[in-house]
Amino acid sequence: MSESFDIPFTSDVVPSMLSADSTIKFRCHKGISCFNACCKQADITLTPYDIIRLKKRFDISSGEFLKKHTVPFEMDADKVPGVKMKTTDEGACLFMTEEGCSVYEDRPTSCRYYPLGHLALRHKDTAEDEAHYVLIEEPHCKGHLEDREIQIRDYLAEQDVAMFKEMNREWLQLILKKKSGGPSVGKPPESSLQLYFMACFDMDRFRRFVMSDAFKKSYDLPDTTYEVLQQDDIALMKFGFQLMRQVLFAENTMPQHEQAWEKRSQEREEVWNARREVEMARYKKSEDDKYKNDV
Protein backbone atom coordinates (compact mmCIF):
# COMPACT_ATOMS: atom_id res chain seq x y z
CA MET A 1 0.00 0.00 0.00
CA SER A 2 1.27 3.45 -0.90
CA GLU A 3 0.35 6.43 1.18
CA SER A 4 0.64 10.19 1.31
CA PHE A 5 0.04 12.03 4.57
CA ASP A 6 -0.93 15.68 4.83
CA ILE A 7 -0.95 16.07 8.61
CA PRO A 8 0.59 19.18 10.22
CA PHE A 9 2.09 17.42 13.21
CA THR A 10 4.41 14.56 14.14
CA SER A 11 3.29 11.96 16.65
CA ASP A 12 4.06 8.39 17.69
CA VAL A 13 0.30 7.80 18.08
CA VAL A 14 -1.34 6.27 15.00
CA PRO A 15 -4.59 8.22 14.40
CA SER A 16 -7.89 6.53 13.58
CA MET A 17 -8.73 6.74 9.90
CA LEU A 18 -12.08 8.26 9.01
CA SER A 19 -14.11 8.16 5.81
CA ALA A 20 -16.32 10.74 4.14
CA ASP A 21 -19.30 9.16 5.93
CA SER A 22 -17.76 9.66 9.39
CA THR A 23 -19.22 12.30 11.69
CA ILE A 24 -17.09 14.90 13.48
CA LYS A 25 -17.94 17.52 16.08
CA PHE A 26 -16.52 20.85 14.95
CA ARG A 27 -17.40 24.44 14.10
CA CYS A 28 -15.19 27.48 13.49
CA HIS A 29 -16.60 31.02 13.48
CA LYS A 30 -15.55 34.58 14.17
CA GLY A 31 -17.05 34.62 17.67
CA ILE A 32 -15.11 31.63 18.96
CA SER A 33 -12.47 32.34 21.64
CA CYS A 34 -9.61 30.79 19.63
CA PHE A 35 -10.42 32.70 16.41
CA ASN A 36 -7.20 33.16 14.36
CA ALA A 37 -5.16 30.93 16.73
CA CYS A 38 -4.49 28.33 14.02
CA CYS A 39 -3.27 31.08 11.67
CA LYS A 40 -0.77 32.18 14.32
CA GLN A 41 0.87 28.74 14.10
CA ALA A 42 0.80 28.30 10.34
CA ASP A 43 2.66 25.45 8.60
CA ILE A 44 1.00 25.43 5.20
CA THR A 45 2.28 23.36 2.29
CA LEU A 46 1.05 24.80 -1.00
CA THR A 47 -0.15 22.82 -4.00
CA PRO A 48 0.29 23.96 -7.62
CA TYR A 49 -3.40 24.93 -7.79
CA ASP A 50 -3.07 26.96 -4.57
CA ILE A 51 -0.38 29.04 -6.25
CA ILE A 52 -2.52 29.61 -9.35
CA ARG A 53 -5.40 30.87 -7.21
CA LEU A 54 -3.25 33.16 -5.09
CA LYS A 55 -1.09 34.63 -7.86
CA LYS A 56 -4.27 35.49 -9.78
CA ARG A 57 -5.77 37.09 -6.69
CA PHE A 58 -2.79 39.44 -6.40
CA ASP A 59 -2.42 39.77 -10.18
CA ILE A 60 1.28 38.93 -10.08
CA SER A 61 3.45 36.31 -11.76
CA SER A 62 4.15 32.94 -10.16
CA GLY A 63 7.79 33.99 -9.73
CA GLU A 64 6.78 37.13 -7.85
CA PHE A 65 4.38 35.18 -5.66
CA LEU A 66 6.98 32.54 -4.82
CA LYS A 67 9.57 35.17 -3.91
CA LYS A 68 7.23 37.27 -1.78
CA HIS A 69 4.99 34.73 -0.09
CA THR A 70 6.69 31.31 0.06
CA VAL A 71 9.74 29.41 1.29
CA PRO A 72 11.12 26.24 -0.35
CA PHE A 73 11.56 22.93 1.45
CA GLU A 74 12.49 19.34 0.58
CA MET A 75 9.56 16.94 0.50
CA ASP A 76 11.58 13.73 0.87
CA ALA A 77 15.08 12.29 1.17
CA ASP A 78 15.59 12.66 -2.59
CA LYS A 79 15.16 16.44 -2.23
CA VAL A 80 11.97 16.67 -4.27
CA PRO A 81 11.12 20.37 -3.89
CA GLY A 82 8.00 21.79 -2.32
CA VAL A 83 6.88 25.21 -1.12
CA LYS A 84 5.35 26.41 2.13
CA MET A 85 3.59 29.64 2.93
CA LYS A 86 5.96 32.27 4.36
CA THR A 87 5.17 33.35 7.92
CA THR A 88 6.25 36.03 10.37
CA ASP A 89 9.17 35.31 12.71
CA GLU A 90 6.58 34.21 15.26
CA GLY A 91 5.06 31.72 12.80
CA ALA A 92 1.88 33.60 11.91
CA CYS A 93 0.41 33.53 8.40
CA LEU A 94 1.08 36.76 6.50
CA PHE A 95 -2.53 36.80 5.27
CA MET A 96 -4.02 36.83 8.77
CA THR A 97 -5.85 39.95 9.96
CA GLU A 98 -7.94 40.71 13.03
CA GLU A 99 -11.00 40.06 10.89
CA GLY A 100 -9.67 36.67 9.78
CA CYS A 101 -8.11 35.44 6.55
CA SER A 102 -7.59 38.21 3.99
CA VAL A 103 -7.55 35.69 1.11
CA TYR A 104 -10.36 33.50 2.42
CA GLU A 105 -12.05 32.88 -0.95
CA ASP A 106 -8.70 31.67 -2.34
CA ARG A 107 -7.26 30.12 0.83
CA PRO A 108 -4.97 27.11 0.33
CA THR A 109 -6.11 23.50 0.25
CA SER A 110 -4.75 22.57 3.68
CA CYS A 111 -6.65 25.49 5.28
CA ARG A 112 -9.89 24.19 3.76
CA TYR A 113 -9.38 20.68 5.16
CA TYR A 114 -8.60 21.81 8.72
CA PRO A 115 -9.19 20.23 11.27
CA LEU A 116 -8.89 17.19 9.04
CA GLY A 117 -5.69 15.58 7.83
CA HIS A 118 -6.06 14.09 4.37
CA LEU A 119 -4.53 10.71 3.56
CA ALA A 120 -4.36 9.40 0.01
CA LEU A 121 -3.97 5.61 0.07
CA ARG A 122 -3.45 3.30 -2.87
CA HIS A 123 -3.37 -0.47 -2.61
CA LYS A 124 -0.93 -2.46 -4.70
CA ASP A 125 -2.20 -3.45 -8.13
CA THR A 126 -4.81 -0.69 -8.14
CA ALA A 127 -4.71 2.50 -10.18
CA GLU A 128 -7.00 4.64 -8.03
CA ASP A 129 -6.15 6.13 -4.65
CA GLU A 130 -8.63 6.17 -1.76
CA ALA A 131 -9.35 9.24 0.37
CA HIS A 132 -9.21 8.85 4.14
CA TYR A 133 -9.04 11.41 6.92
CA VAL A 134 -7.85 11.89 10.48
CA LEU A 135 -9.18 14.39 12.98
CA ILE A 136 -6.58 16.87 14.25
CA GLU A 137 -7.30 18.06 17.80
CA GLU A 138 -4.80 20.73 18.78
CA PRO A 139 -4.89 22.25 22.31
CA HIS A 140 -5.52 25.79 21.10
CA CYS A 141 -8.55 24.86 18.96
CA LYS A 142 -11.94 25.25 20.69
CA GLY A 143 -13.91 24.37 17.58
CA HIS A 144 -14.13 20.76 18.80
CA LEU A 145 -16.15 21.96 21.81
CA GLU A 146 -18.83 23.55 19.66
CA ASP A 147 -22.25 21.90 19.73
CA ARG A 148 -22.42 20.81 16.10
CA GLU A 149 -22.02 17.41 14.50
CA ILE A 150 -21.46 17.11 10.77
CA GLN A 151 -20.46 14.39 8.33
CA ILE A 152 -17.02 14.85 6.81
CA ARG A 153 -18.45 14.92 3.27
CA ASP A 154 -20.77 17.79 4.27
CA TYR A 155 -17.99 19.64 6.06
CA LEU A 156 -15.74 19.42 2.97
CA ALA A 157 -18.61 20.63 0.77
CA GLU A 158 -19.10 23.53 3.19
CA GLN A 159 -15.40 24.41 2.77
CA ASP A 160 -15.61 24.18 -1.06
CA VAL A 161 -12.96 21.47 -1.20
CA ALA A 162 -14.22 19.65 -4.33
CA MET A 163 -12.58 21.96 -6.89
CA PHE A 164 -9.26 21.91 -5.02
CA LYS A 165 -9.39 18.13 -4.65
CA GLU A 166 -9.90 17.65 -8.39
CA MET A 167 -7.20 20.16 -9.35
CA ASN A 168 -4.72 18.57 -6.91
CA ARG A 169 -5.48 14.97 -7.92
CA GLU A 170 -2.84 14.50 -10.66
CA TRP A 171 -0.17 16.22 -8.58
CA LEU A 172 -0.87 13.95 -5.60
CA GLN A 173 -0.77 10.93 -7.91
CA LEU A 174 2.64 12.09 -9.13
CA ILE A 175 3.91 12.25 -5.54
CA LEU A 176 2.36 8.88 -4.68
CA LYS A 177 4.00 7.26 -7.68
CA LYS A 178 7.37 8.69 -6.69
CA LYS A 179 7.01 7.42 -3.12
CA SER A 180 5.65 4.00 -4.03
CA GLY A 181 8.44 3.40 -6.57
CA GLY A 182 11.10 3.39 -3.85
CA PRO A 183 14.62 2.37 -4.92
CA SER A 184 13.37 1.17 -8.32
CA VAL A 185 12.63 4.78 -9.28
CA GLY A 186 15.82 6.15 -7.83
CA LYS A 187 16.85 9.67 -7.03
CA PRO A 188 15.97 12.08 -9.85
CA PRO A 189 18.88 14.09 -11.25
CA GLU A 190 19.13 17.75 -10.32
CA SER A 191 17.91 18.87 -13.77
CA SER A 192 14.71 16.83 -13.36
CA LEU A 193 14.08 18.30 -9.90
CA GLN A 194 14.53 21.82 -11.29
CA LEU A 195 12.07 21.05 -14.08
CA TYR A 196 9.63 19.59 -11.53
CA PHE A 197 9.75 22.77 -9.44
CA MET A 198 9.20 24.95 -12.49
CA ALA A 199 6.36 22.83 -13.91
CA CYS A 200 4.53 22.52 -10.59
CA PHE A 201 5.10 25.87 -8.93
CA ASP A 202 6.64 28.50 -11.21
CA MET A 203 4.28 28.09 -14.14
CA ASP A 204 4.88 31.47 -15.75
CA ARG A 205 8.53 30.50 -16.17
CA PHE A 206 7.38 27.01 -17.24
CA ARG A 207 5.20 28.61 -19.92
CA ARG A 208 8.23 30.39 -21.38
CA PHE A 209 10.09 27.07 -21.37
CA VAL A 210 7.23 25.27 -23.18
CA MET A 211 6.93 28.06 -25.75
CA SER A 212 10.65 28.02 -26.56
CA ASP A 213 11.93 26.83 -29.93
CA ALA A 214 14.02 24.15 -28.25
CA PHE A 215 10.95 22.59 -26.63
CA LYS A 216 8.92 22.72 -29.84
CA LYS A 217 11.72 21.00 -31.74
CA SER A 218 11.62 18.12 -29.25
CA TYR A 219 7.87 17.58 -28.82
CA ASP A 220 5.42 16.92 -31.62
CA LEU A 221 2.41 18.94 -30.48
CA PRO A 222 -0.21 20.74 -32.61
CA ASP A 223 -0.26 24.54 -32.73
CA THR A 224 -3.68 24.51 -31.06
CA THR A 225 -2.13 22.93 -27.96
CA TYR A 226 0.43 25.71 -27.68
CA GLU A 227 -2.33 28.30 -28.14
CA VAL A 228 -4.21 26.85 -25.15
CA LEU A 229 -1.08 26.58 -23.01
CA GLN A 230 -0.23 30.20 -23.76
CA GLN A 231 -3.52 31.39 -22.26
CA ASP A 232 -4.75 28.81 -19.74
CA ASP A 233 -2.93 28.27 -16.42
CA ILE A 234 -4.97 25.18 -15.53
CA ALA A 235 -4.23 23.51 -18.87
CA LEU A 236 -0.55 24.40 -18.45
CA MET A 237 -0.52 22.94 -14.93
CA LYS A 238 -2.00 19.62 -16.10
CA PHE A 239 0.37 19.59 -19.08
CA GLY A 240 3.23 19.95 -16.60
CA PHE A 241 2.04 16.93 -14.62
CA GLN A 242 1.97 14.84 -17.81
CA LEU A 243 5.44 15.99 -18.78
CA MET A 244 6.81 15.11 -15.34
CA ARG A 245 5.43 11.57 -15.60
CA GLN A 246 7.54 11.23 -18.73
CA VAL A 247 10.62 12.84 -17.21
CA LEU A 248 10.50 11.07 -13.83
CA PHE A 249 9.05 7.68 -14.78
CA ALA A 250 9.79 7.34 -18.50
CA GLU A 251 6.10 7.16 -19.38
CA ASN A 252 5.39 8.09 -22.99
CA THR A 253 2.90 10.83 -22.15
CA MET A 254 4.13 13.41 -24.67
CA PRO A 255 4.60 12.74 -28.39
CA GLN A 256 8.13 13.62 -29.47
CA HIS A 257 9.60 14.14 -32.89
CA GLU A 258 10.96 10.81 -34.13
CA GLN A 259 14.67 11.59 -33.97
CA ALA A 260 14.30 13.38 -30.65
CA TRP A 261 12.36 10.43 -29.24
CA GLU A 262 14.97 7.86 -30.29
CA LYS A 263 17.79 9.95 -28.87
CA ARG A 264 15.97 10.65 -25.61
CA SER A 265 14.88 7.03 -25.24
CA GLN A 266 18.47 5.86 -25.47
CA GLU A 267 19.66 8.53 -23.05
CA ARG A 268 16.80 7.85 -20.65
CA GLU A 269 17.44 4.11 -20.66
CA GLU A 270 21.07 4.68 -19.76
CA VAL A 271 20.13 7.19 -17.04
CA TRP A 272 17.42 4.96 -15.60
CA ASN A 273 19.70 1.93 -15.48
CA ALA A 274 22.36 3.96 -13.70
CA ARG A 275 19.83 5.39 -11.25
CA ARG A 276 18.44 1.94 -10.45
CA GLU A 277 21.90 0.52 -9.82
CA VAL A 278 22.85 3.39 -7.52
CA GLU A 279 19.57 3.29 -5.60
CA MET A 280 19.55 -0.49 -5.22
CA ALA A 281 23.15 -0.40 -4.00
CA ARG A 282 22.26 2.33 -1.51
CA TYR A 283 19.18 0.40 -0.37
CA LYS A 284 21.16 -2.82 0.05
CA LYS A 285 23.84 -1.02 2.06
CA SER A 286 21.23 0.54 4.37
CA GLU A 287 19.68 -2.90 4.94
CA ASP A 288 23.09 -4.44 5.61
CA ASP A 289 23.94 -1.67 8.08
CA LYS A 290 20.77 -2.40 10.06
CA TYR A 291 21.84 -5.91 10.88
CA LYS A 292 25.65 -5.88 10.83
CA ASN A 293 25.86 -5.23 14.58
CA ASP A 294 23.73 -8.29 15.25
CA VAL A 295 26.00 -10.66 13.33
C-alpha positions as a printed NumPy array, in Angstrom:
array([[  0.   ,   0.   ,   0.   ],
       [  1.266,   3.451,  -0.896],
       [  0.346,   6.432,   1.176],
       [  0.636,  10.191,   1.311],
       [  0.041,  12.032,   4.566],
       [ -0.929,  15.678,   4.831],
       [ -0.949,  16.068,   8.609],
       [  0.593,  19.179,  10.223],
       [  2.087,  17.418,  13.209],
       [  4.41 ,  14.561,  14.135],
       [  3.293,  11.963,  16.65 ],
       [  4.056,   8.389,  17.691],
       [  0.304,   7.801,  18.082],
       [ -1.338,   6.274,  15.004],
       [ -4.589,   8.217,  14.401],
       [ -7.887,   6.533,  13.581],
       [ -8.733,   6.735,   9.9  ],
       [-12.08 ,   8.257,   9.009],
       [-14.114,   8.162,   5.811],
       [-16.317,  10.744,   4.142],
       [-19.301,   9.161,   5.93 ],
       [-17.759,   9.659,   9.387],
       [-19.217,  12.302,  11.69 ],
       [-17.093,  14.898,  13.481],
       [-17.942,  17.517,  16.08 ],
       [-16.517,  20.851,  14.948],
       [-17.399,  24.438,  14.101],
       [-15.192,  27.479,  13.491],
       [-16.598,  31.02 ,  13.477],
       [-15.552,  34.582,  14.17 ],
       [-17.048,  34.624,  17.674],
       [-15.107,  31.63 ,  18.962],
       [-12.474,  32.342,  21.642],
       [ -9.615,  30.791,  19.627],
       [-10.416,  32.696,  16.413],
       [ -7.2  ,  33.158,  14.356],
       [ -5.161,  30.932,  16.727],
       [ -4.487,  28.329,  14.018],
       [ -3.273,  31.082,  11.674],
       [ -0.774,  32.176,  14.32 ],
       [  0.871,  28.737,  14.1  ],
       [  0.803,  28.298,  10.336],
       [  2.656,  25.453,   8.604],
       [  1.001,  25.433,   5.197],
       [  2.275,  23.364,   2.291],
       [  1.049,  24.803,  -1.002],
       [ -0.151,  22.819,  -4.004],
       [  0.291,  23.956,  -7.622],
       [ -3.399,  24.926,  -7.788],
       [ -3.071,  26.961,  -4.565],
       [ -0.381,  29.042,  -6.252],
       [ -2.52 ,  29.611,  -9.352],
       [ -5.402,  30.868,  -7.214],
       [ -3.252,  33.155,  -5.089],
       [ -1.092,  34.628,  -7.857],
       [ -4.269,  35.492,  -9.778],
       [ -5.766,  37.086,  -6.689],
       [ -2.789,  39.437,  -6.398],
       [ -2.423,  39.771, -10.18 ],
       [  1.275,  38.927, -10.078],
       [  3.451,  36.311, -11.765],
       [  4.147,  32.943, -10.163],
       [  7.795,  33.993,  -9.735],
       [  6.779,  37.132,  -7.849],
       [  4.38 ,  35.184,  -5.664],
       [  6.976,  32.542,  -4.822],
       [  9.571,  35.17 ,  -3.91 ],
       [  7.226,  37.271,  -1.776],
       [  4.991,  34.725,  -0.086],
       [  6.693,  31.31 ,   0.062],
       [  9.743,  29.414,   1.294],
       [ 11.115,  26.236,  -0.345],
       [ 11.559,  22.925,   1.454],
       [ 12.495,  19.343,   0.577],
       [  9.559,  16.941,   0.495],
       [ 11.578,  13.729,   0.868],
       [ 15.078,  12.285,   1.167],
       [ 15.586,  12.659,  -2.594],
       [ 15.162,  16.436,  -2.226],
       [ 11.972,  16.673,  -4.269],
       [ 11.119,  20.373,  -3.889],
       [  7.995,  21.787,  -2.323],
       [  6.878,  25.209,  -1.12 ],
       [  5.351,  26.411,   2.128],
       [  3.592,  29.642,   2.935],
       [  5.957,  32.271,   4.356],
       [  5.168,  33.353,   7.921],
       [  6.253,  36.027,  10.374],
       [  9.174,  35.313,  12.706],
       [  6.577,  34.208,  15.262],
       [  5.057,  31.721,  12.801],
       [  1.885,  33.605,  11.914],
       [  0.413,  33.53 ,   8.399],
       [  1.082,  36.757,   6.5  ],
       [ -2.53 ,  36.795,   5.268],
       [ -4.018,  36.828,   8.774],
       [ -5.85 ,  39.955,   9.959],
       [ -7.942,  40.707,  13.033],
       [-10.995,  40.059,  10.891],
       [ -9.667,  36.674,   9.776],
       [ -8.106,  35.444,   6.546],
       [ -7.591,  38.209,   3.987],
       [ -7.546,  35.691,   1.109],
       [-10.362,  33.503,   2.419],
       [-12.05 ,  32.883,  -0.954],
       [ -8.701,  31.666,  -2.343],
       [ -7.265,  30.125,   0.834],
       [ -4.969,  27.113,   0.329],
       [ -6.115,  23.5  ,   0.252],
       [ -4.749,  22.571,   3.685],
       [ -6.652,  25.488,   5.278],
       [ -9.891,  24.186,   3.763],
       [ -9.381,  20.678,   5.16 ],
       [ -8.602,  21.815,   8.72 ],
       [ -9.193,  20.232,  11.271],
       [ -8.886,  17.192,   9.043],
       [ -5.688,  15.583,   7.835],
       [ -6.061,  14.094,   4.368],
       [ -4.534,  10.706,   3.561],
       [ -4.358,   9.401,   0.009],
       [ -3.966,   5.614,   0.067],
       [ -3.453,   3.299,  -2.873],
       [ -3.371,  -0.473,  -2.609],
       [ -0.93 ,  -2.46 ,  -4.705],
       [ -2.197,  -3.455,  -8.134],
       [ -4.808,  -0.685,  -8.145],
       [ -4.708,   2.5  , -10.179],
       [ -7.003,   4.641,  -8.029],
       [ -6.149,   6.127,  -4.647],
       [ -8.626,   6.171,  -1.763],
       [ -9.348,   9.238,   0.365],
       [ -9.215,   8.85 ,   4.142],
       [ -9.044,  11.412,   6.919],
       [ -7.849,  11.893,  10.478],
       [ -9.182,  14.393,  12.977],
       [ -6.578,  16.866,  14.246],
       [ -7.295,  18.061,  17.798],
       [ -4.795,  20.73 ,  18.776],
       [ -4.892,  22.251,  22.305],
       [ -5.52 ,  25.792,  21.099],
       [ -8.55 ,  24.861,  18.964],
       [-11.937,  25.248,  20.688],
       [-13.908,  24.366,  17.577],
       [-14.127,  20.764,  18.796],
       [-16.15 ,  21.96 ,  21.811],
       [-18.835,  23.549,  19.661],
       [-22.25 ,  21.897,  19.727],
       [-22.423,  20.812,  16.101],
       [-22.023,  17.415,  14.501],
       [-21.461,  17.108,  10.769],
       [-20.462,  14.389,   8.326],
       [-17.024,  14.847,   6.806],
       [-18.447,  14.919,   3.266],
       [-20.775,  17.788,   4.272],
       [-17.986,  19.641,   6.055],
       [-15.744,  19.424,   2.97 ],
       [-18.605,  20.631,   0.772],
       [-19.1  ,  23.532,   3.193],
       [-15.398,  24.41 ,   2.77 ],
       [-15.613,  24.181,  -1.057],
       [-12.964,  21.47 ,  -1.202],
       [-14.223,  19.651,  -4.331],
       [-12.578,  21.96 ,  -6.886],
       [ -9.259,  21.908,  -5.019],
       [ -9.386,  18.126,  -4.653],
       [ -9.904,  17.654,  -8.39 ],
       [ -7.201,  20.155,  -9.345],
       [ -4.719,  18.569,  -6.913],
       [ -5.482,  14.97 ,  -7.924],
       [ -2.843,  14.495, -10.66 ],
       [ -0.166,  16.217,  -8.581],
       [ -0.869,  13.953,  -5.597],
       [ -0.767,  10.926,  -7.907],
       [  2.643,  12.092,  -9.126],
       [  3.906,  12.253,  -5.536],
       [  2.355,   8.884,  -4.682],
       [  3.996,   7.256,  -7.682],
       [  7.372,   8.688,  -6.695],
       [  7.006,   7.418,  -3.118],
       [  5.647,   4.003,  -4.03 ],
       [  8.441,   3.402,  -6.571],
       [ 11.096,   3.387,  -3.846],
       [ 14.619,   2.369,  -4.916],
       [ 13.367,   1.17 ,  -8.316],
       [ 12.625,   4.784,  -9.282],
       [ 15.823,   6.146,  -7.825],
       [ 16.855,   9.674,  -7.031],
       [ 15.969,  12.082,  -9.849],
       [ 18.878,  14.091, -11.25 ],
       [ 19.127,  17.754, -10.323],
       [ 17.908,  18.869, -13.767],
       [ 14.707,  16.826, -13.358],
       [ 14.084,  18.302,  -9.902],
       [ 14.529,  21.817, -11.286],
       [ 12.066,  21.052, -14.079],
       [  9.629,  19.585, -11.532],
       [  9.755,  22.772,  -9.442],
       [  9.198,  24.949, -12.486],
       [  6.36 ,  22.829, -13.911],
       [  4.528,  22.523, -10.592],
       [  5.095,  25.871,  -8.926],
       [  6.636,  28.503, -11.212],
       [  4.28 ,  28.092, -14.135],
       [  4.878,  31.472, -15.749],
       [  8.525,  30.498, -16.173],
       [  7.381,  27.009, -17.238],
       [  5.201,  28.607, -19.92 ],
       [  8.229,  30.391, -21.381],
       [ 10.085,  27.07 , -21.37 ],
       [  7.232,  25.275, -23.183],
       [  6.932,  28.061, -25.752],
       [ 10.655,  28.016, -26.557],
       [ 11.932,  26.835, -29.93 ],
       [ 14.022,  24.146, -28.255],
       [ 10.947,  22.591, -26.629],
       [  8.923,  22.724, -29.845],
       [ 11.72 ,  20.999, -31.736],
       [ 11.622,  18.12 , -29.253],
       [  7.874,  17.584, -28.816],
       [  5.419,  16.92 , -31.62 ],
       [  2.408,  18.939, -30.482],
       [ -0.208,  20.744, -32.607],
       [ -0.259,  24.535, -32.73 ],
       [ -3.679,  24.511, -31.057],
       [ -2.126,  22.927, -27.957],
       [  0.431,  25.707, -27.681],
       [ -2.331,  28.299, -28.136],
       [ -4.212,  26.853, -25.155],
       [ -1.077,  26.578, -23.007],
       [ -0.228,  30.199, -23.76 ],
       [ -3.516,  31.393, -22.261],
       [ -4.752,  28.805, -19.74 ],
       [ -2.932,  28.27 , -16.419],
       [ -4.97 ,  25.176, -15.533],
       [ -4.234,  23.512, -18.873],
       [ -0.549,  24.396, -18.447],
       [ -0.523,  22.944, -14.93 ],
       [ -2.001,  19.622, -16.104],
       [  0.367,  19.592, -19.079],
       [  3.231,  19.951, -16.605],
       [  2.041,  16.934, -14.622],
       [  1.972,  14.843, -17.805],
       [  5.436,  15.989, -18.777],
       [  6.809,  15.105, -15.342],
       [  5.426,  11.568, -15.601],
       [  7.538,  11.227, -18.727],
       [ 10.621,  12.844, -17.211],
       [ 10.497,  11.072, -13.831],
       [  9.051,   7.679, -14.777],
       [  9.792,   7.337, -18.502],
       [  6.095,   7.162, -19.381],
       [  5.392,   8.093, -22.992],
       [  2.896,  10.833, -22.149],
       [  4.129,  13.413, -24.672],
       [  4.598,  12.736, -28.394],
       [  8.128,  13.616, -29.466],
       [  9.601,  14.135, -32.894],
       [ 10.962,  10.812, -34.13 ],
       [ 14.67 ,  11.591, -33.974],
       [ 14.303,  13.385, -30.655],
       [ 12.356,  10.433, -29.237],
       [ 14.969,   7.865, -30.289],
       [ 17.788,   9.954, -28.867],
       [ 15.971,  10.655, -25.614],
       [ 14.876,   7.031, -25.244],
       [ 18.466,   5.857, -25.468],
       [ 19.659,   8.531, -23.055],
       [ 16.798,   7.846, -20.648],
       [ 17.442,   4.109, -20.663],
       [ 21.073,   4.684, -19.758],
       [ 20.133,   7.188, -17.038],
       [ 17.416,   4.957, -15.598],
       [ 19.695,   1.927, -15.477],
       [ 22.358,   3.956, -13.702],
       [ 19.827,   5.386, -11.248],
       [ 18.435,   1.937, -10.448],
       [ 21.904,   0.524,  -9.82 ],
       [ 22.851,   3.394,  -7.515],
       [ 19.573,   3.287,  -5.6  ],
       [ 19.547,  -0.488,  -5.221],
       [ 23.153,  -0.402,  -3.998],
       [ 22.258,   2.331,  -1.511],
       [ 19.182,   0.403,  -0.368],
       [ 21.164,  -2.824,   0.049],
       [ 23.842,  -1.022,   2.065],
       [ 21.23 ,   0.538,   4.367],
       [ 19.678,  -2.899,   4.945],
       [ 23.095,  -4.439,   5.611],
       [ 23.939,  -1.67 ,   8.079],
       [ 20.771,  -2.395,  10.06 ],
       [ 21.845,  -5.909,  10.882],
       [ 25.652,  -5.875,  10.835],
       [ 25.858,  -5.227,  14.579],
       [ 23.728,  -8.289,  15.253],
       [ 25.998, -10.658,  13.327]])
